[in-house]
Amino acid sequence: MFKGIRTASELIKQSVILLGKRPSLLVPLLLCWTLYAPIVLYFEFFFDWAQYPISSVLLIVLGVITVFSLIVGVSCLVLLELIEQIENGKSVRILNAFWSVIKSSFLRALPILLVWAILWFIIHVIQAPFRRSSDKGENFSAQNAARTLANIDSNFSLSNAFFEALKKGLRMIVFLILPAIAWEELSPISAAQKGLSILRAHKAEFATGFVLSEAVSIFTLLPAAIIFFVTDKFNIILADGIWFGVIIYCAFAWSFSLYIEQMFAAELYLWHLKWVKASEIAKKNKKSLPTFNRIKPPSILDDVPEFVKLKNVA
């Protein structure tokens, strides 16, 4: 248990340090946010939901969630391509990573992303009756836009927290499956089976990463939450320019939070491959099999070409 906490925290720490050395790794998620934010604002403030029957509303929600799953999925695939470039000793080229995803991994990942969208939609629909009324207001303003994009709800409830945790857990499982598609070029079914087998084999590490990444997300959004709390508590009116700055901050906070989730899943996957390789060598030499925590976690910061060493790992 304690080893799982230590190793999971080490993976997250490495992810943060890596981003400091290679800020370009955040670019795919920032581009993702530029698509995500306008869609959220449009359907929150400008779309007339009342004119549609419930069946049409459900189809529209499913469509929006599908778009979100696709753009987040693509950002994850691009990040995985960038990691592969680094581990193979190549220069980090974002355009090359995007092109590689488009021509190779996206179509194989598409069934996984569509299943994710359907499950996400089901959770969202079940969650709807438990939601409390929002206090953001109906009119569009810089403040309401910032609050919506920050996704900070003053009406906290345990039921809402539970459903949000389900969504996050599902998302991180998808992030654990996608490396099998991006790095090992497995079929969707084989990739899902491998990702889920890694989850079952390392439940403690995954759960710890889930909790720690959530803590990182909360800490990252804390400055925005404080601003919302103070302005609501004391009825302070801020200039639109300040709220625009809050929106920009939320863009980086949102992207950073998802980056931590994606990187943790990718590093856990790579760590599993190292463990499998070490076990194969031990078995071949008729030695005792190493435990998972005895294997040094992967580090994208070092000069060790992990992808070359782990080539042809099943």
FENSUL-V711136 format. One line per field, one symbol per residue. phi: phi as a letter, one per 30 degrees, with the letter a starting at -180 (. if undefined). Layout:
phi = ???
This chain:
phi = .ddddddddddddddddddddbedddeedddeddcdddddddddccdddddcdeddedddddddddddddddddddddeddddddddcicddbddddddddddbdddddeeddddedddddddddddedcddddcdjcddadddddddddhccdcdbdddddddddddddddddddddedddcchddeddddddeddddddbdddddddedddddddddddeeddddddddddchdccdeddddddddddddddddddedddddddddddddddddddddddddchcddddeddddedbdddcddedddceidd
